[in-house]
């Protein structure tokens, strides 16, 4: 049985980090997400932004590239920090999302398909 975040072959992974003003928008949600707790609330408050893209065999390799070998990132936002607790890793190929914990990973119960559906339902101006 594969470990959480271990894939059968290399995957395209988008990494999301809290943006630079997220603490001003909602300090509680920011602090919780920074600790790796309740990232879903911070996500839906738009406190995260896409900061890097990497192709990796598993989340550990993606984490290593983001911290030790940033030149191997497929794409990097100018404000990208090293990868850390509270970062959201989206396996684009399988539409599965994970949060980086202090030790290991937690698979999130949300996917981009779900996020897009919620945004269309609740955040679209229907005037």
N, C-alpha and C positions, 0 to 999 in steps of 0.2 A: 504494500500500500504506500502510495506517495505521501510525502510530508506536505503540509500546507505550503502553497506557493512553489511546488516542484512540478514542472511541466514535462510532457513527453518530448517536446522539441522546442527550439528557441521561439520566444514570443515577443511581440511588440508591447512594450510597457510604457504607459504614460505616468509620470510622477507629478503629483499635485502637492503643493506646499501652501501654507498659510501666507496670504499676501501681506505686504508691508504695513497696511493700515487696518488689518482685520481686528486688531486689539481696540481700535477706536470705534468700530462698528458694534461689537458685542464682546466686552471683556471676558465675561463668564464663558461664553462659547469658545472664545480664543484660548483661554487657559485650559479648559477641558480638552480641546483638540490637541493642544501643544503637549499634553501629557499622554495622548493616545486614547483619551476617554471621550465617548460621545462625539466622534467626528461627524456623524450624520447631521447633527444639529448645525455644526459649523458649515458643513457642505451646503445645506439648504439655505443658509444665510449668506451664501456666496463669499465665504471667507477664504476659500481655496482658489488657487489658479494653477493652470498647467505650467510647470517650470522645466520639465525635461522629458525626453523620450529616449528609451534605450531598448536594444534587442538583447535578450538574455535567456538563458536556459532555465533560470529559476529566480525567485525574489532575492535570494542571498547574493547571487551574481550581480543582479541589478543594483543592489545596495552597495556592493563592493565597487562597482564601476562609478557610482555616484559619489563615492567618498575617496577612492584611491586613484581611479583612472578616468577622470572626467573627460579627458580627450577622446574616450571611446563612446561618449554619449552621441546618439544619433542627432539630437537637437537639444539645445540648452538656452533657456531664457537668460538674459543678462543678470537677473536678480536671483538666479538659482543658487541655493545654499547646498552644502553637503546634505546627503539624505539622512533623515533622523526620525526619531519617535514622533508619531502624529502625522507623518507624510502618508498620503494615500497613493497606492500603486494600483493602476488599472491595467489588467491584462486585456488589451484591446481585442485580441483574436478570439478569446472565449467570453468576453464581457463579464469578467469577474473582478471585484475590487477587494483590496486588502489594506489594512492599516499596519504601519510599522509599530510594534510594541517595544518596550524596553528590552525584552528578550523574545524574539520570534515575531510572529505575524498573526493577525486575526482576520479571517475572511468576513467581509462585510455582507450584510443582508440586502444591500442595494447594488444595482447595476446601472450602467449608463442608460440602458433602455428604460428602466424604471424612472431614473432621474428625468429623462426627456419627457416621459409620459406625465409625470407630476408637474413639470414646468409648463407643458402645454395646457394641462387642465387648470392649474391654479395661477399661473403667471402670465397668461396671454391676455392682452387687452382686446376685449370682444366688442368694443364700441364701433 
